[in-house]
Amino acid sequence: MNNRIISGISFLIFGILSLLSSRNILLLTFEDVIGIVFIFYSIPTVYSALNNGERGKLIVSTILFLVGVVFLVKSYFEILDTRGIVFFSVLFISGSVLIILFIENIKEKVFLYAGIFLLVLSYLSITQFKRLGLFNSANRIGSLLEVFWPVILIVMGMIIFVYRKK
């Protein structure tokens, strides 16, 4: 299926679902709509990328699929600690992308090993890290970063601006 067709249908689905949910015909949140559209877009895109050997499209569509799943899971289940799910999701999505890259090119065993490592680490982040108290430390660091994030971005922008090629 052509990528333009997939994109067009995805935009149509997004528009229709947004319209129906804004009129209270469907009880969908914005996260639900985005999750459904991401999943719909990514399934045929992954399939075509695997057949055509387009690695960049494969990575992006795999990430979009898993982000869509995370949006739907977060929307349908009460998850109290959203920072925990973000950390888990980053690890799980990274590991899954590496596994998909291994499936695309079986000769690259490093994708398999790194993917399995990240998937195991994502499992441990949900089960063991909380018990060890690492989530409390991560939450404190996250709270500090929320306060200083604009300053960090401004400093990084200034550094890039000052050291640009003239």
Steps between C-alpha positions, in 0.01 A plus 500: 500500500628844409618718789290794376187285509579384854563859611180622336288228659666569836413869476143408406472268799648769725254760374196272520585370848576853625170627361299212646668531840454879511125452432486236777390234252805294593648516847863531401766720653765671292748233615266230370471664160875553467568142612254356248640710216861413587418130509302515175778691322784284623376147425496528118806727508704240693386234256603703194827610661594140575428402140688795349796513740429857612663502841416859597131455425508170688643663812259795497192289438598248770544785747164650399327164544639451849430862601142448381474189717638696797241776445217247492628313806545825692153612402315179588681407821555717804874543522599706799872535434529644149875552532540128555309419184703751300828343613365150435365608160828651386687183592236268353462698177877519452536126557212422266643718224831319530324162481314616187830615350642155574201339326564725200871407491565168674877528448523785753498312831581818693141618440369180656726517806441871562126458446475211746707695752270803476186284520631330815597839641149631429352203685733564793405868499140405571562220748830550682602865477206618708586258778863616501399865538634607163165653401514744790845615393389523138192702601718747693733535201196538271356773721831686493518468122147640467613811686831543317398369155435846346838621627675191360334553161594868492863423588517224237352735239751771588790254479386379158452860385842615624693203357323484163700491178555848368 
